[in-house]
Amino acid sequence: MNNYLETLKNKLTEVDYKKLCAIENPKVHEFIAKASDLCHAEKIFICSDDPKDIDHIRKQAILSGEEKDSLKIKGHTVHFDGTEDQGRDRKATKYLVPRGTTFSKALNQIDRQEGLHEVKGLLMDSMKNRTMIVRFISLGPPNSVFTILGLQCTDSWYVAHAEDLLYRSGYKVFCQAEPNREFLRVLHSAGKLDKNMTSIEDDKKAIYVDFMDSTIYSVNTQYAGNSVGFKKLAFRLAIRKANYEGWLAEHMMLMGVYGPGGRKTYFSGAFPSACGKTSTAMLPGETILGDDIAYIRDIGSVARAVNVESGIFGIIKDVNPEDDVSIHKVLNSPGEIIFSNILVKDGTPYWIGMGEETPKDGLNFSGEWYQGKKDSNGKEIPLAHKNARYAVTLKALKNCDPEIDNPMGVEVSGIMYGGRDAKAYVPVQQSFNWSHGIISYGASLETETTFATIGKEGVPEINIMSIQDFISIPLGQNVCNNIEFGKRLKKAPIVFGVNYFLRNKEGEFLNSVQDKHVWIKWMELRVHGEAGAIRAPTGFLPKYDDLQKLFNRILNKEYSKEDYIKQFTIRVPENLAKIERVQRFYQENVVDTPIELFEILDQQRKRLIEARDKFGEYISPEKFEW
């Protein structure tokens, strides 16, 4: 028996002690022992992923008050986060950087020793009189070339329960693994709680990433994006691992798209939060493999990908029966679902944009709520938070792709990048080649801040490949990794740019919510060379005749030439301004920018200027068709 197991014995039941002994990795025992000692946990519960253990966690989440089982539909529970704990907290999330090392100025960082001292001080005794729950996770299908193991220690039964819905079981994989197997570590404490069992010391929130020790520290927060360590937190560590090993860890959904003859083509897509990633992945009639994080590897000179997760922590705002058929049905059917930060009235959950009348009062994240209730700053509190969520296993969806657990992943034939761009980019376009797509659509991805992160909404910002909040390597190196990855492949995926948020001068959207299905179907045809395209300065554009047929077949909708021209007019001034913003961002923030980025942007600028000189500042797509 090693010394760490011996020190843990008095905090474990005999059954839990045996569970832990079945894992031979001494680093596992060390991490748990040191976490328990620091946080002063009274007891330790080892979750073996046995159904009895999972049921125990769910029951404890309810008994503790972290979740409420007051909803009418069987299996549905609700969790409320604190009023200042409703999204990913950029200010509180920092990289621990060793002396002599610096990341890009765009990344939040702190001296490693200073940060460790601070966060460990906050974690000290945080689990006094509480149970520390230990979860073992497999990121990606177990026993696969993609597999990364993870271990989380937390004092939140809600967090432990959410992990069961969102991730694949890892206990057996840990038991079977060699004693020196590396794994990612997460230590989380909700900190001080109020009577509603929500974290209350928002001013002491800390979410620190120690890449030297592959460890995440999170304290004084419950919001899953900050506390479920294997969401975006461990993702940051996976990005570093991918950087050294020559593969890609990406903020991407994965979906299967059906084409003529019933063929299925797989696409990945990178969108910042609240920009359409999940709704795209869940399009009716297609299949979903994942909505958030993908690992992509070169296997046989082909890009193959897996979903790191096995569930969805989705934004529920605007989910309605017309636009979101698949998930709306799941949310209204029996089965295990955790709602968070919605409104509850008479056992029914309500959220913003659900497409039906909502009550004037009820229970939400602010406590007893009524229409017109205001917060301490005099701002009216909505019936539910804009970033209200649901957690559910992917296999609850009827259109979950059967290849979700394939240890070899699926072949990715197309990659799409999309943000919130009201002024410049057209709804869908195809890059001229891999490098052009990675740079013009991925590295130049521009969006607006949304309710998914704490802070002011609607602020324009560059969000490189939709990964900027999570990047843990130099930004220029990440761009270079993406460029080189595709160049090594015999069959690189085709890169597309999408933009669901283009507006006219009056500020009205030029796309309907359902239109994205047509753009996806056009991409599928392009991958197989079965649809035409027009060469424009920013990429290949769809032809009107192809879109007209798709709108009629997919949406049973007439598509006018007028709408086509409005949507696919090349806005030269706005596109030139976009290039200037992107170049300035890299010049000011990224010291290691690959020269190829500036070259490709310069080429795009020249094409736009030449088109402007020939056709004017706003150019109908028909002008390019010859």
Phi, psi and omega per residue, in radians:
M1 nan 2.289 3.126
N2 -1.443 2.874 -3.050
N3 -1.099 -0.590 -3.129
Y4 -1.181 -0.727 3.070
L5 -1.085 -0.680 -3.134
E6 -1.096 -0.719 -3.124
T7 -1.222 -0.426 -3.112
L8 -1.488 -0.305 -2.937
K9 -1.004 -0.664 -3.069
N10 -1.336 -0.145 3.111
K11 -1.816 -0.036 -3.097
L12 -1.962 2.518 2.952
T13 -1.226 2.910 3.127
E14 -1.047 -0.682 -3.141
V15 -1.146 -0.797 -3.131
D16 -1.177 -0.583 3.091
Y17 -1.091 -0.743 3.124
K18 -1.147 -0.673 3.098
K19 -1.030 -0.774 -3.104
L20 -1.233 -0.643 3.123
C21 -1.121 -0.431 -3.132
A22 -1.212 -0.273 3.067
I23 -1.696 2.072 -3.001
E24 -1.566 -0.037 -3.092
N25 -1.337 1.955 -3.109
P26 -1.131 -0.423 3.117
K27 -1.200 -0.492 3.053
V28 -1.131 -0.854 -3.135
H29 -1.088 -0.690 -3.123
E30 -1.117 -0.806 -3.106
F31 -1.101 -0.764 -3.135
I32 -1.128 -0.760 -3.123
A33 -1.115 -0.766 -3.116
K34 -1.222 -0.618 3.085
A35 -1.135 -0.766 3.128
S36 -1.111 -0.734 -3.130
D37 -1.139 -0.756 -3.133
L38 -1.138 -0.814 -3.032
C39 -1.546 -0.162 3.080
H40 1.051 0.844 3.107
A41 -1.151 2.436 3.117
E42 -1.327 -0.717 3.134
K43 -2.377 2.839 3.071
I44 -2.257 2.255 3.086
F45 -1.935 2.137 3.122
I46 -1.687 2.047 3.125
C47 -1.576 2.035 -3.118
S48 -1.621 0.063 -3.088
D49 1.243 0.125 2.985
D50 -1.134 2.503 -3.137
P51 -0.913 -0.577 3.115
K52 -1.164 -0.686 3.108
D53 -1.164 -0.740 3.138
I54 -1.105 -0.750 3.122
D55 -1.102 -0.662 3.112
H56 -1.081 -0.760 3.140
I57 -1.090 -0.791 -3.141
R58 -1.069 -0.763 -3.139
K59 -1.143 -0.697 3.136
Q60 -1.181 -0.586 3.078
A61 -1.055 -0.635 3.129
I62 -1.379 -0.798 -3.125
L63 -1.089 -0.620 -3.136
S64 -1.265 -0.344 -3.086
G65 1.611 -0.018 3.108
E66 -1.208 -0.500 3.009
E67 -2.214 2.677 3.105
K68 -2.096 2.335 3.135
D69 -1.757 0.709 -3.059
S70 -1.534 0.074 -3.127
L71 -1.494 2.602 -3.027
K72 -1.181 -0.685 -3.022
I73 -1.385 2.323 -3.066
K74 -1.051 2.299 3.111
G75 1.616 -0.182 -3.100
H76 -1.578 2.306 3.045
T77 -2.272 2.929 3.137
V78 -2.319 2.458 3.103
H79 -2.189 2.458 3.083
F80 -2.033 2.293 3.006
D81 -1.619 2.859 3.113
G82 -1.117 2.796 -3.065
T83 -1.086 -0.442 3.128
E84 -1.857 0.377 -3.058
D85 -2.368 0.938 -2.976
Q86 -1.949 0.164 -3.131
G87 -2.951 3.058 3.057
R88 -1.063 2.364 -3.059
D89 -1.861 1.768 -3.083
R90 -1.113 -0.744 -3.083
K91 -1.110 -0.627 -3.078
A92 -1.504 -0.172 -3.110
T93 -1.700 2.071 -3.040
K94 -2.398 2.601 2.999
Y95 -1.542 2.396 3.051
L96 -1.535 1.946 -2.991
V97 -1.935 2.190 3.118
P98 -1.113 2.668 3.110
R99 -1.044 2.399 -3.117
G100 1.598 -0.084 3.128
T101 -2.067 2.412 3.066
T102 -2.363 2.492 3.013
F103 -1.639 3.131 3.057
S104 -0.982 2.580 3.108
K105 -1.073 -0.343 -3.133
A106 -1.328 -0.141 -3.073
L107 -1.858 2.468 -3.133
N108 -1.406 2.204 -3.028
Q109 -2.576 2.814 3.136
I110 -2.581 2.611 3.077
D111 -0.945 2.313 -2.999
R112 -1.017 -0.848 -3.096
Q113 -1.141 -0.694 3.099
E114 -1.113 -0.774 -3.122
G115 -1.147 -0.729 3.115
L116 -1.106 -0.731 3.116
H117 -1.069 -0.742 -3.102
E118 -1.179 -0.899 -3.028
V119 -1.244 -0.607 3.097
K120 -1.220 -0.533 3.043
G121 -1.128 -0.663 3.113
L122 -1.246 -0.564 -3.121
L123 -1.415 -0.334 -3.075
M124 -1.023 2.180 3.104
D125 1.126 0.226 -3.082
S126 -1.198 -0.328 -3.134
M127 -1.872 0.307 3.137
K128 -1.017 2.295 -3.105
N129 1.149 0.337 3.099
R130 -2.175 2.909 3.058
T131 -1.687 2.347 3.024
M132 -1.635 2.129 -3.136
I133 -1.682 2.343 -3.128
V134 -1.961 2.091 3.131
R135 -2.003 2.407 3.090
F136 -1.944 2.252 -2.972
I137 -2.188 2.511 2.953
S138 -1.912 1.963 3.064
L139 -1.472 1.999 -2.981
G140 1.547 2.907 3.140
P141 -1.009 2.438 3.141
P142 -1.052 2.611 3.038
N143 0.968 0.770 -3.135
S144 -2.189 2.830 3.056
V145 -1.095 -0.366 -3.141
F146 -1.470 -0.307 -2.926
T147 -1.093 2.273 2.915
I148 -2.178 2.326 -3.117
L149 -1.580 2.600 3.124
G150 -2.456 2.561 3.117
L151 -2.283 2.250 3.086
Q152 -2.173 2.334 2.979
C153 -1.894 2.225 -3.107
T154 -2.561 2.719 3.042
D155 -1.839 0.205 -3.135
S156 -1.845 2.051 3.086
W157 -1.172 -0.558 3.085
Y158 -1.094 -0.809 3.135
V159 -1.072 -0.783 3.139
A160 -1.101 -0.651 3.110
H161 -1.194 -0.789 3.141
A162 -1.035 -0.665 -3.138
E163 -1.096 -0.554 3.122
D164 -1.162 -0.565 3.125
L165 -1.403 -0.493 -2.963
L166 -1.705 -0.313 -2.997
Y167 -2.324 2.793 3.083
R168 -1.382 2.551 3.136
S169 -1.081 2.418 -3.103
G170 -2.143 -0.100 -3.046
Y171 -1.027 -0.847 -3.112
K172 -1.114 -0.608 3.125
V173 -1.146 -0.720 3.072
F174 -1.073 -0.723 -3.122
C175 -1.126 -0.616 -3.079
Q176 -1.535 -0.243 -3.048
A177 -1.285 2.725 3.080
E178 -1.125 2.635 -3.027
P179 -1.050 -0.362 -3.115
N180 -1.827 0.305 -3.105
R181 -1.110 2.298 3.114
E182 -1.335 2.682 3.116
F183 -2.694 2.745 3.070
L184 -1.509 2.536 -3.050
R185 -2.104 2.464 3.067
V186 -2.365 2.279 3.037
L187 -2.115 2.084 -3.082
H188 -2.300 2.438 2.959
S189 -2.369 2.355 3.095
A190 -1.207 -0.265 -3.138
G191 1.300 -2.726 -3.132
K192 -1.185 2.415 -3.090
L193 -2.085 2.630 3.044
D194 -1.603 -2.997 -3.081
K195 -1.147 -0.350 3.102
N196 -1.576 0.116 3.114
M197 1.109 0.691 3.049
T198 -2.045 2.572 3.132
S199 -1.093 2.384 -3.025
I200 -2.086 -0.241 -3.097
E201 -1.665 1.169 -3.095
D202 -1.070 -0.558 -3.125
D203 -1.233 -0.197 3.131
K204 -1.983 0.347 3.123
K205 -1.208 2.364 3.091
A206 -2.539 2.250 3.090
I207 -2.264 1.702 -2.968
Y208 -1.991 2.402 -3.090
V209 -1.940 2.000 3.132
D210 -1.822 1.589 -3.051
F211 -1.259 -0.326 3.106
M212 -1.192 -0.491 -3.093
D213 -2.055 0.196 3.138
S214 0.892 0.764 -3.038
T215 -2.248 2.442 3.035
I216 -1.933 2.304 3.021
Y217 -1.987 2.294 -3.134
S218 -2.464 2.254 -3.076
V219 -2.594 2.607 3.127
N220 1.115 0.672 3.089
T221 -2.701 2.602 3.031
Q222 -2.128 -0.429 -3.115
Y223 -0.814 2.248 -2.946
A224 -1.031 -0.575 3.107
G225 -1.114 -0.369 3.104
N226 -1.782 -0.338 -2.957
S227 -2.047 -0.551 3.040
V228 -1.370 1.709 -2.885
G229 -1.059 -0.378 -3.062
F230 -1.676 0.172 2.928
K231 -1.297 -2.032 -3.028
K232 -1.466 -0.180 -3.083
L233 -1.322 -1.008 3.089
A234 -1.159 -0.397 3.052
F235 -0.973 -0.651 3.118
R236 -1.073 -0.665 3.117
L237 -1.258 -0.643 3.124
A238 -1.116 -0.595 3.114
I239 -1.072 -0.705 3.105
R240 -1.154 -0.747 3.130
K241 -1.072 -0.764 3.122
A242 -1.094 -0.675 3.142
N243 -1.029 -0.768 -3.100
Y244 -1.335 -0.481 -3.024
E245 -1.765 -0.097 3.015
G246 1.509 0.439 3.030
W247 -2.174 -3.049 -3.065
L248 -2.131 2.294 2.954
A249 -1.906 2.049 -2.935
E250 -2.263 2.621 3.063
H251 -1.440 1.304 -2.975
M252 -2.369 2.518 2.936
M253 -1.475 2.867 3.059
L254 -2.329 2.323 -3.131
M255 -2.567 2.721 3.015
G256 -1.832 2.297 -3.105
V257 -2.027 2.219 -3.128
Y258 -1.455 2.448 3.099
G259 -2.162 -2.983 -3.133
P260 -0.946 2.466 3.123
G261 1.315 0.164 3.112
G262 1.427 0.134 3.114
R263 -1.144 2.715 3.138
K264 -2.185 2.234 -3.113
T265 -2.094 2.335 -3.068
Y266 -1.687 2.368 3.102
F267 -2.174 2.564 2.909
S268 -1.979 2.779 -3.110
G269 -2.682 2.334 -3.140
A270 -1.882 2.089 3.095
F271 -2.406 2.360 2.983
P272 -1.040 2.790 -3.133
S273 -0.958 2.453 3.122
A274 1.178 0.472 3.107
C275 -2.050 0.193 3.027
G276 1.882 0.129 -3.078
K277 -1.133 -0.900 -3.092
T278 -1.187 -0.731 -3.132
S279 -1.145 -0.544 3.059
T280 -1.195 -0.808 -3.119
A281 -1.081 -0.419 -3.067
M282 -1.798 0.305 -3.101
L283 -0.965 2.325 -3.116
P284 -1.078 2.453 3.127
G285 1.544 -0.188 3.073
E286 -1.904 -3.114 3.126
T287 -2.045 2.644 3.134
I288 -2.012 2.321 2.985
L289 -1.868 -0.512 -3.128
G290 -3.024 2.795 -3.085
D291 -2.202 0.150 -2.990
D292 -2.501 -1.008 -3.011
I293 -2.284 2.285 3.125
A294 -2.227 2.481 2.933
Y295 -1.781 2.306 -3.113
I296 -2.159 2.212 -3.123
R297 -2.191 2.710 3.026
D298 -1.521 1.854 3.119
I299 -2.140 1.940 -3.090
G300 1.151 0.559 -3.121
S301 1.118 0.435 3.063
V302 -2.187 2.463 3.089
A303 -1.342 2.080 3.084
R304 -2.154 2.533 -2.999
A305 -2.415 2.674 2.997
V306 -2.250 2.744 2.945
N307 -1.452 2.187 3.127
V308 -1.107 -0.575 -3.030
E309 -1.800 3.079 3.066
S310 -2.269 0.211 3.137
G311 -2.533 -3.111 -3.107
I312 -2.197 2.237 2.946
F313 -1.879 1.435 -2.908
G314 -1.749 2.631 3.016
I315 -1.269 2.242 -3.066
I316 -1.644 -0.281 3.122
K317 -0.936 2.312 3.084
D318 1.241 0.100 3.020
V319 -1.235 2.118 -3.089
N320 -2.499 2.846 -3.031
P321 -1.180 -0.334 -3.112
E322 -1.473 -0.764 -3.040
D323 -1.649 -0.359 -3.019
D324 -2.339 1.126 -2.988
V325 -1.032 -0.853 -3.019
S326 -1.098 -0.953 -3.055
I327 -1.293 -0.529 3.118
H328 -1.089 -0.695 3.121
K329 -1.132 -0.725 3.122
V330 -1.105 -0.738 -3.102
L331 -1.188 -0.223 3.133
N332 -2.024 0.345 3.136
S333 -2.162 2.707 3.074
P334 -1.035 2.548 -3.118
G335 2.555 2.883 -3.047
E336 -1.372 2.009 3.118
I337 -2.474 2.383 2.984
I338 -1.907 1.996 2.996
F339 -1.512 2.550 3.057
S340 -2.370 2.335 3.005
N341 1.107 0.524 3.004
I342 -1.685 -3.081 3.048
L343 -1.772 2.431 3.074
V344 -2.069 2.262 3.098
K345 -2.485 2.085 3.124
D346 0.927 0.730 3.056
G347 1.371 0.152 -3.118
T348 -2.036 2.345 3.086
P349 -1.477 2.493 3.096
Y350 -2.310 2.599 3.118
W351 -2.569 2.952 -3.124
I352 -1.212 2.335 3.051
G353 1.292 0.469 -3.078
M354 -1.454 -0.079 3.048
G355 1.458 0.315 3.061
E356 -2.599 2.930 -3.106
E357 -1.151 2.440 -3.121
T358 -2.024 2.694 -3.085
P359 -1.213 2.882 3.130
K360 -1.595 -0.119 3.110
D361 -2.706 3.019 -3.129
G362 2.716 -2.830 -3.139
L363 -1.955 2.212 3.046
N364 -2.432 -2.870 -3.057
F365 -1.088 -0.317 3.130
S366 -1.616 0.027 -3.060
G367 1.743 -2.491 3.073
E368 -1.184 2.083 -3.040
W369 -1.944 2.573 3.014
Y370 -2.518 2.657 -3.117
Q371 -1.043 2.233 -3.100
G372 1.708 -0.097 3.118
K373 -1.084 2.434 -3.103
K374 -2.080 2.691 3.106
D375 -1.507 -3.060 -3.059
S376 -1.139 -0.306 3.115
N377 -1.677 0.096 3.129
G378 1.432 0.175 3.139
K379 -1.597 2.374 -3.105
E380 -1.175 2.357 -3.117
I381 -1.555 2.191 3.127
P382 -1.253 2.881 -3.113
L383 -1.089 -0.573 3.048
A384 -2.457 2.798 3.139
H385 -1.318 2.568 3.101
K386 -1.031 -0.507 -3.122
N387 -1.752 0.395 3.053
A388 -1.011 2.585 -2.970
R389 -2.331 2.997 2.936
Y390 -2.394 2.540 3.041
A391 -2.068 2.205 -3.095
V392 -2.670 2.601 3.084
T393 -1.272 2.505 -3.124
L394 -1.076 -0.575 -3.079
K395 -1.230 -0.091 3.025
A396 -1.313 -0.317 3.124
L397 -1.497 2.324 -3.129
K398 -1.122 -0.469 -3.119
N399 -1.704 0.389 3.026
C400 -1.116 2.264 -3.056
D401 -1.209 2.355 -3.110
P402 -1.147 -0.242 -3.139
E403 -1.557 0.165 -3.019
I404 -1.006 -0.575 -3.115
D405 -1.863 0.287 3.101
N406 -1.118 2.064 -3.093
P407 -1.104 -0.293 3.099
M408 -1.662 0.007 -3.134
G409 1.226 -2.870 3.118
V410 -2.184 2.652 3.118
E411 -1.318 2.192 3.138
V412 -1.607 2.057 -3.124
S413 -1.726 -0.357 -3.140
G414 -2.536 2.527 3.088
I415 -2.193 2.325 3.104
M416 -2.108 2.543 3.063
Y417 -2.138 2.289 -3.136
G418 -2.573 2.433 3.086
G419 -2.317 -2.691 3.061
R420 -1.928 1.722 -3.081
D421 -2.171 1.703 -3.043
A422 -1.294 -0.345 -2.897
K423 -2.071 -0.519 -2.889
A424 -1.892 -1.207 -2.940
Y425 -1.310 2.559 3.110
V426 -1.273 2.941 -3.072
P427 -1.074 -0.617 3.099
V428 -2.683 2.449 3.072
Q429 -2.718 2.728 -3.122
Q430 -1.916 2.430 3.138
S431 -1.272 2.796 3.109
F432 -1.250 -0.551 3.117
N433 -2.857 3.139 -3.072
W434 -1.010 -0.931 -3.070
S435 -1.087 -0.718 3.119
H436 -1.053 -0.749 -3.127
G437 -1.172 -0.776 -3.136
I438 -1.058 -0.702 -3.073
I439 -1.466 -0.846 -3.032
S440 -1.328 -0.509 -3.130
Y441 -1.886 -0.646 -3.101
G442 -1.521 -1.115 -3.112
A443 -1.167 -0.346 3.124
S444 -1.758 0.169 -3.070
L445 -1.010 2.171 -3.102
E446 -2.141 2.416 -3.075
T447 -2.547 -2.979 3.031
E448 -2.147 2.518 3.070
T449 -1.057 2.515 -3.100
T450 -2.204 -3.136 -3.137
F451 -1.174 -0.134 -3.116
A452 -1.292 -0.264 3.035
T453 -2.155 2.605 3.137
I454 -1.254 2.333 -3.140
G455 2.346 -3.019 -3.082
K456 -1.247 2.389 3.115
E457 -1.570 2.754 3.003
G458 1.399 0.229 3.134
V459 -1.547 2.114 3.138
P460 -1.115 2.461 3.118
E461 -2.764 2.630 2.981
I462 -1.333 2.329 3.090
N463 -2.328 1.491 -2.995
I464 -0.935 2.036 3.098
M465 0.924 0.375 -3.113
S466 1.073 0.467 -3.018
I467 -2.160 0.041 -2.958
Q468 -1.115 -0.572 3.113
D469 -1.198 -0.273 -2.972
F470 -2.100 -0.029 -3.024
I471 -1.176 2.449 -3.099
S472 -2.310 0.293 3.037
I473 -2.294 2.911 3.099
P474 -0.944 2.386 -3.056
L475 -1.034 -0.720 3.127
G476 -1.118 -0.631 3.106
Q477 -1.109 -0.661 3.127
N478 -1.131 -0.738 3.088
V479 -1.070 -0.795 -3.140
C480 -1.070 -0.733 3.134
N481 -1.024 -0.735 -3.137
N482 -1.159 -0.756 3.135
I483 -1.067 -0.855 -3.069
E484 -1.195 -0.580 -3.139
F485 -1.016 -0.853 -3.120
G486 -1.188 -0.610 -3.131
K487 -1.150 -0.461 -3.135
R488 -1.358 -0.304 -3.048
L489 -1.436 2.497 3.004
K490 -1.265 -0.533 -3.087
K491 -2.322 1.436 -3.127
A492 -1.300 2.487 3.049
P493 -1.040 2.642 3.040
I494 -1.396 2.387 -3.074
V495 -1.769 2.288 3.139
F496 -2.136 2.646 2.975
G497 -1.939 2.330 3.074
V498 -2.209 2.691 -3.120
N499 -2.646 1.788 -3.100
Y500 -1.469 0.006 -2.920
F501 -2.100 0.345 3.099
L502 -1.145 2.389 -3.115
R503 -2.163 2.793 3.006
N504 -1.551 -3.062 -3.079
K505 -1.131 -0.445 3.126
E506 -1.453 -0.023 3.118
G507 1.527 0.155 -3.130
E508 -1.534 2.458 3.115
F509 -1.161 2.451 3.118
L510 -1.656 -0.099 3.067
N511 -1.994 2.501 2.902
S512 -1.543 2.880 -3.107
V513 -1.036 -0.663 -3.065
Q514 -1.319 -0.328 -3.040
D515 -1.024 -0.466 -3.098
K516 -1.009 -0.475 -3.135
H517 -1.143 -0.621 3.095
V518 -1.177 -0.763 3.137
W519 -1.041 -0.723 -3.132
I520 -1.113 -0.746 -3.137
K521 -1.156 -0.627 3.076
W522 -1.118 -0.721 3.111
M523 -1.060 -0.717 -3.139
E524 -1.068 -0.742 3.111
L525 -1.144 -0.675 -3.136
R526 -1.136 -0.668 3.114
V527 -0.999 -0.617 -3.103
H528 -1.728 0.151 3.089
G529 1.192 0.520 -3.047
E530 -1.955 0.251 3.042
A531 -2.466 2.544 3.128
G532 -1.371 3.072 3.119
A533 -2.748 2.757 3.122
I534 -1.944 2.272 3.132
R535 -1.438 1.959 3.107
A536 -1.977 3.007 -3.095
P537 -1.076 -0.484 -3.062
T538 -1.784 -0.068 -3.136
G539 2.660 -3.061 3.090
F540 -1.477 2.244 -3.130
L541 -1.808 2.663 3.070
P542 -1.156 2.696 3.003
K543 -1.553 2.588 -3.089
Y544 -1.018 -0.792 -3.073
D545 -1.037 -0.692 3.130
D546 -1.145 -0.767 -3.135
L547 -1.184 -0.666 3.134
Q548 -1.026 -0.774 3.119
K549 -1.133 -0.723 -3.118
L550 -1.171 -0.736 3.103
F551 -1.040 -0.722 -3.129
N552 -1.178 -0.742 -3.082
R553 -1.353 -0.731 -3.030
I554 -1.466 -0.746 -3.031
L555 -1.966 -0.013 -3.078
N556 0.901 0.864 -2.979
K557 -2.368 2.417 3.055
E558 -1.342 2.411 -3.125
Y559 -2.109 1.983 -3.030
S560 -1.473 2.692 3.054
K561 -1.081 -0.601 3.128
E562 -1.067 -0.790 3.116
D563 -1.121 -0.708 3.132
Y564 -1.034 -0.818 -3.106
I565 -1.166 -0.698 3.098
K566 -1.049 -0.758 -3.052
Q567 -1.295 -0.617 -2.985
F568 -1.943 0.208 2.966
T569 -1.110 2.303 3.081
I570 -1.427 2.048 -3.116
R571 -1.626 1.606 -2.993
V572 -1.047 -0.876 -3.113
P573 -1.024 -0.730 -3.116
E574 -1.184 -0.649 3.118
N575 -1.236 -0.658 3.072
L576 -1.140 -0.715 3.113
A577 -1.112 -0.651 3.112
K578 -1.083 -0.789 3.117
I579 -1.035 -0.723 3.121
E580 -1.077 -0.753 3.138
R581 -1.116 -0.736 -3.132
V582 -1.137 -0.827 3.133
Q583 -1.062 -0.745 -3.141
R584 -1.097 -0.708 3.124
F585 -1.019 -0.823 -3.107
Y586 -1.206 -0.674 3.135
Q587 -1.132 -0.612 -3.073
E588 -1.567 -0.424 -2.987
N589 -2.095 -0.319 -2.978
V590 -2.187 1.790 -3.048
V591 -1.328 -0.352 -3.054
D592 -1.901 0.506 -3.128
T593 -1.052 2.238 3.088
P594 -1.148 2.440 -3.075
I595 -1.062 -0.474 -3.132
E596 -1.053 -0.539 3.126
L597 -1.090 -0.855 -3.128
F598 -1.153 -0.622 3.138
E599 -1.119 -0.794 -3.107
I600 -1.207 -0.660 3.074
L601 -1.151 -0.656 3.096
D602 -1.121 -0.698 3.100
Q603 -1.089 -0.700 3.125
Q604 -1.166 -0.680 3.099
R605 -1.069 -0.782 -3.133
K606 -1.095 -0.721 3.118
R607 -1.097 -0.711 3.130
L608 -1.145 -0.731 -3.132
I609 -1.159 -0.729 3.102
E610 -1.077 -0.715 3.126
A611 -1.169 -0.694 3.116
R612 -1.084 -0.756 -3.131
D613 -1.110 -0.516 -3.088
K614 -1.569 -0.686 -2.982
F615 -2.092 -0.250 -3.070
G616 1.883 -3.077 -3.010
E617 -1.408 -0.479 -3.141
Y618 -2.164 1.957 -2.885
I619 -2.022 2.066 3.069
S620 -1.055 2.496 3.118
P621 -1.042 -0.461 -3.131
E622 -1.145 -0.386 3.106
K623 -1.153 -0.469 -3.092
F624 -1.580 -0.125 -3.026
E625 -1.509 2.011 3.095
W626 -2.549 nan nan
